[in-house]
Structure formats: C-alpha cells, structure tokens
Amino acid sequence: MSIGLTINQKSRQSGFTLLEVLVAFVLMTVAVVVIAQSFSGGLRNLARTDSYGTAALIADSQLAQVGIVYPVETVEIDQTEVMEDSEIGLENNYHWMISIAAYGLALEEDAVVTPGQQQLFQVSVKVDWKEGGDLKTLQISSLRQGPVEGGF
C-alpha cells in the first residue's frame, strides 16, 4: 500500500527557482564590482604615495646638501631629475628648486660685521612633478646658519 501512495503522489522537485538564481547573481555581481573598485582605488593610492615618497626623498636630499654642496647664501638653485622605475618602465620628471634667503632681521647698512659673524637663513626646497596630468608640489623648509652676507 505504501508503494501505491508513493507512485500516485506528486513528487516535489527540490532546487532553486529562476528568480532566486537571478537575485543571487545580481548580489554577487554587486559584490564583485565593489571589490574591484576598492582594489583599483588602492592601486591608485599606492602609486600616489610612491610619487610623494620620491618627492620627499628628493627634497630631503637637497635640503641636506645645503651647507655642504651648496653654500649658505641668498641664492636660488633650479634643476630637474629624471627618475625611471625599471620595474614598470615609467619615467617621472621631478623638478626641484632650492631657495635660500636671510631669515629674521636685516642688518642696517652701517652695521659693523666682524669676521665669523653668523646669521640664520631660511632654506626652502620645492619639488614639482606631473601625475595623471595634474601638477603636484611638495615643499619643505628649514633654517641653516651661515656667514653674514656682506661680511668678510
């Protein structure tokens, strides 16, 4: 008897409906798009951070050379460095400028300057580079001690 009932009963098929499959597919697609966008945004930020890091390295290096390679006196030095990333074959031009100017009070014209007298100079290093068609700038400043201008 139980065999007859099983044959006559309509068996229900198990599985997902078409609507359930479509909803799951849409949800997966949205999740994949969100993940891909965050990944590409992370790569853009990584490249931007690398450019700023290189600019900071150039600025710090040039600032460290003031008083050693470049004399501490009122002057502007203007140069361009080409940095090539051999791993990905990209080339970036970093343009830098050092500005050195007397800092603080200026000496009066009739002031007596003794040999070895020192004064402060403000040293600014500005680094410019292009990234994605935009001009980016990084500037750092410091004070250096040097001989009084117009002195012996």
C-alpha positions as YAML, in Angstrom:
chain: A
units: angstrom
residues:
- id: 1
  name: MET
  ca: [0.00, 0.00, 0.00]
- id: 2
  name: SER
  ca: [2.60, 2.43, 0.76]
- id: 3
  name: ILE
  ca: [4.09, 1.76, -2.66]
- id: 4
  name: GLY
  ca: [0.89, 2.77, -4.36]
- id: 5
  name: LEU
  ca: [0.72, 6.02, -2.42]
- id: 6
  name: THR
  ca: [4.26, 7.00, -3.37]
- id: 7
  name: ILE
  ca: [3.64, 6.46, -7.06]
- id: 8
  name: ASN
  ca: [0.38, 8.39, -7.06]
- id: 9
  name: GLN
  ca: [1.71, 11.35, -5.03]
- id: 10
  name: LYS
  ca: [3.08, 14.21, -6.98]
- id: 11
  name: SER
  ca: [6.72, 14.48, -6.03]
- id: 12
  name: ARG
  ca: [8.02, 17.98, -5.44]
- id: 13
  name: GLN
  ca: [11.28, 18.85, -7.16]
- id: 14
  name: SER
  ca: [13.95, 20.36, -4.96]
- id: 15
  name: GLY
  ca: [16.18, 23.25, -6.13]
- id: 16
  name: PHE
  ca: [16.14, 27.00, -6.71]
- id: 17
  name: THR
  ca: [13.64, 28.96, -8.72]
- id: 18
  name: LEU
  ca: [14.77, 31.15, -11.58]
- id: 19
  name: LEU
  ca: [14.01, 34.26, -9.51]
- id: 20
  name: GLU
  ca: [16.22, 33.07, -6.65]
- id: 21
  name: VAL
  ca: [19.09, 32.37, -9.05]
- id: 22
  name: LEU
  ca: [18.76, 35.85, -10.63]
- id: 23
  name: VAL
  ca: [18.75, 37.60, -7.24]
- id: 24
  name: ALA
  ca: [21.85, 35.66, -6.15]
- id: 25
  name: PHE
  ca: [23.58, 36.54, -9.44]
- id: 26
  name: VAL
  ca: [22.81, 40.27, -9.02]
- id: 27
  name: LEU
  ca: [24.09, 40.27, -5.44]
- id: 28
  name: MET
  ca: [27.32, 38.53, -6.48]
- id: 29
  name: THR
  ca: [27.81, 41.00, -9.33]
- id: 30
  name: VAL
  ca: [27.40, 43.98, -7.00]
- id: 31
  name: ALA
  ca: [29.88, 42.47, -4.54]
- id: 32
  name: VAL
  ca: [32.46, 41.82, -7.28]
- id: 33
  name: VAL
  ca: [32.11, 45.39, -8.62]
- id: 34
  name: VAL
  ca: [32.60, 46.87, -5.14]
- id: 35
  name: ILE
  ca: [35.68, 44.73, -4.52]
- id: 36
  name: ALA
  ca: [37.18, 45.61, -7.94]
- id: 37
  name: GLN
  ca: [36.65, 49.33, -7.39]
- id: 38
  name: SER
  ca: [38.25, 49.27, -3.95]
- id: 39
  name: PHE
  ca: [41.20, 47.31, -5.33]
- id: 40
  name: SER
  ca: [41.78, 49.76, -8.20]
- id: 41
  name: GLY
  ca: [41.42, 52.71, -5.78]
- id: 42
  name: GLY
  ca: [44.05, 51.11, -3.57]
- id: 43
  name: LEU
  ca: [46.42, 50.79, -6.51]
- id: 44
  name: ARG
  ca: [45.90, 54.46, -7.41]
- id: 45
  name: ASN
  ca: [46.64, 55.48, -3.82]
- id: 46
  name: LEU
  ca: [49.74, 53.30, -3.80]
- id: 47
  name: ALA
  ca: [51.08, 54.99, -6.94]
- id: 48
  name: ARG
  ca: [50.31, 58.43, -5.48]
- id: 49
  name: THR
  ca: [52.06, 57.54, -2.23]
- id: 50
  name: ASP
  ca: [55.09, 56.33, -4.17]
- id: 51
  name: SER
  ca: [55.29, 59.64, -6.07]
- id: 52
  name: TYR
  ca: [55.03, 61.68, -2.86]
- id: 53
  name: GLY
  ca: [57.65, 59.46, -1.22]
- id: 54
  name: THR
  ca: [60.06, 60.01, -4.10]
- id: 55
  name: ALA
  ca: [59.45, 63.77, -3.99]
- id: 56
  name: ALA
  ca: [60.04, 63.81, -0.22]
- id: 57
  name: LEU
  ca: [63.27, 61.86, -0.68]
- id: 58
  name: ILE
  ca: [64.50, 64.34, -3.31]
- id: 59
  name: ALA
  ca: [63.52, 67.34, -1.14]
- id: 60
  name: ASP
  ca: [65.21, 65.91, 1.95]
- id: 61
  name: SER
  ca: [68.33, 65.01, -0.02]
- id: 62
  name: GLN
  ca: [68.63, 68.50, -1.49]
- id: 63
  name: LEU
  ca: [67.98, 70.13, 1.89]
- id: 64
  name: ALA
  ca: [70.76, 68.03, 3.44]
- id: 65
  name: GLN
  ca: [73.22, 69.27, 0.79]
- id: 66
  name: VAL
  ca: [72.77, 72.94, 1.75]
- id: 67
  name: GLY
  ca: [75.89, 73.99, 3.61]
- id: 68
  name: ILE
  ca: [77.87, 71.09, 2.13]
- id: 69
  name: VAL
  ca: [77.46, 71.21, -1.65]
- id: 70
  name: TYR
  ca: [75.58, 74.50, -1.88]
- id: 71
  name: PRO
  ca: [76.89, 77.46, 0.12]
- id: 72
  name: VAL
  ca: [74.57, 79.03, 2.70]
- id: 73
  name: GLU
  ca: [73.92, 82.36, 0.99]
- id: 74
  name: THR
  ca: [70.97, 84.04, -0.67]
- id: 75
  name: VAL
  ca: [70.51, 82.06, -3.89]
- id: 76
  name: GLU
  ca: [68.03, 80.05, -5.95]
- id: 77
  name: ILE
  ca: [69.05, 76.73, -7.49]
- id: 78
  name: ASP
  ca: [66.79, 75.18, -10.13]
- id: 79
  name: GLN
  ca: [67.15, 71.60, -11.51]
- id: 80
  name: THR
  ca: [65.24, 68.67, -12.97]
- id: 81
  name: GLU
  ca: [65.82, 64.99, -12.19]
- id: 82
  name: VAL
  ca: [64.55, 62.12, -14.30]
- id: 83
  name: MET
  ca: [63.58, 59.11, -12.20]
- id: 84
  name: GLU
  ca: [62.87, 55.85, -14.02]
- id: 85
  name: ASP
  ca: [61.05, 52.95, -12.48]
- id: 86
  name: SER
  ca: [62.77, 49.98, -14.11]
- id: 87
  name: GLU
  ca: [60.16, 47.51, -12.82]
- id: 88
  name: ILE
  ca: [57.27, 49.01, -14.77]
- id: 89
  name: GLY
  ca: [59.13, 51.19, -17.27]
- id: 90
  name: LEU
  ca: [57.67, 54.53, -16.15]
- id: 91
  name: GLU
  ca: [59.65, 57.74, -16.18]
- id: 92
  name: ASN
  ca: [58.86, 60.74, -13.98]
- id: 93
  name: ASN
  ca: [60.43, 64.17, -14.17]
- id: 94
  name: TYR
  ca: [60.88, 65.74, -10.77]
- id: 95
  name: HIS
  ca: [61.72, 69.43, -10.92]
- id: 96
  name: TRP
  ca: [63.19, 70.89, -7.75]
- id: 97
  name: MET
  ca: [64.20, 74.36, -6.65]
- id: 98
  name: ILE
  ca: [66.19, 75.44, -3.60]
- id: 99
  name: SER
  ca: [65.59, 78.95, -2.29]
- id: 100
  name: ILE
  ca: [67.92, 80.33, 0.37]
- id: 101
  name: ALA
  ca: [67.18, 83.74, 1.90]
- id: 102
  name: ALA
  ca: [68.29, 85.63, 5.00]
- id: 103
  name: TYR
  ca: [65.94, 84.96, 7.91]
- id: 104
  name: GLY
  ca: [64.98, 87.42, 10.58]
- id: 105
  name: LEU
  ca: [66.12, 91.00, 10.96]
- id: 106
  name: ALA
  ca: [68.30, 92.51, 8.26]
- id: 107
  name: LEU
  ca: [71.49, 94.28, 9.24]
- id: 108
  name: GLU
  ca: [71.49, 98.02, 9.00]
- id: 109
  name: GLU
  ca: [73.67, 99.44, 6.25]
- id: 110
  name: ASP
  ca: [76.19, 100.99, 8.63]
- id: 111
  name: ALA
  ca: [76.40, 97.91, 10.88]
- id: 112
  name: VAL
  ca: [79.85, 96.59, 11.59]
- id: 113
  name: VAL
  ca: [80.27, 92.95, 10.57]
- id: 114
  name: THR
  ca: [83.01, 91.06, 12.33]
- id: 115
  name: PRO
  ca: [84.76, 88.08, 10.76]
- id: 116
  name: GLY
  ca: [83.00, 84.82, 11.53]
- id: 117
  name: GLN
  ca: [79.71, 86.50, 12.42]
- id: 118
  name: GLN
  ca: [76.79, 84.18, 11.66]
- id: 119
  name: GLN
  ca: [73.14, 84.67, 10.73]
- id: 120
  name: LEU
  ca: [70.15, 82.45, 10.02]
- id: 121
  name: PHE
  ca: [68.96, 81.57, 6.52]
- id: 122
  name: GLN
  ca: [65.65, 80.04, 5.59]
- id: 123
  name: VAL
  ca: [66.13, 77.18, 3.16]
- id: 124
  name: SER
  ca: [63.10, 76.01, 1.16]
- id: 125
  name: VAL
  ca: [63.09, 73.07, -1.22]
- id: 126
  name: LYS
  ca: [60.14, 72.80, -3.59]
- id: 127
  name: VAL
  ca: [59.64, 69.67, -5.71]
- id: 128
  name: ASP
  ca: [57.16, 69.60, -8.62]
- id: 129
  name: TRP
  ca: [56.10, 66.62, -10.74]
- id: 130
  name: LYS
  ca: [53.24, 65.63, -13.01]
- id: 131
  name: GLU
  ca: [50.90, 62.84, -12.04]
- id: 132
  name: GLY
  ca: [47.91, 61.96, -14.16]
- id: 133
  name: GLY
  ca: [48.03, 65.29, -15.97]
- id: 134
  name: ASP
  ca: [48.00, 67.27, -12.69]
- id: 135
  name: LEU
  ca: [50.97, 69.23, -11.36]
- id: 136
  name: LYS
  ca: [51.80, 68.10, -7.82]
- id: 137
  name: THR
  ca: [54.00, 70.07, -5.40]
- id: 138
  name: LEU
  ca: [55.82, 69.26, -2.18]
- id: 139
  name: GLN
  ca: [57.71, 71.92, -0.22]
- id: 140
  name: ILE
  ca: [59.82, 71.62, 2.92]
- id: 141
  name: SER
  ca: [61.67, 74.37, 4.78]
- id: 142
  name: SER
  ca: [64.36, 74.57, 7.41]
- id: 143
  name: LEU
  ca: [66.79, 77.06, 8.95]
- id: 144
  name: ARG
  ca: [70.55, 76.95, 8.40]
- id: 145
  name: GLN
  ca: [73.30, 79.01, 9.92]
- id: 146
  name: GLY
  ca: [75.71, 80.78, 7.61]
- id: 147
  name: PRO
  ca: [78.05, 83.74, 7.40]
- id: 148
  name: VAL
  ca: [76.57, 87.23, 7.44]
- id: 149
  name: GLU
  ca: [76.05, 88.44, 3.90]
- id: 150
  name: GLY
  ca: [78.30, 91.35, 3.04]
- id: 151
  name: GLY
  ca: [80.71, 90.27, 5.76]
- id: 152
  name: PHE
  ca: [84.30, 89.11, 5.42]
...
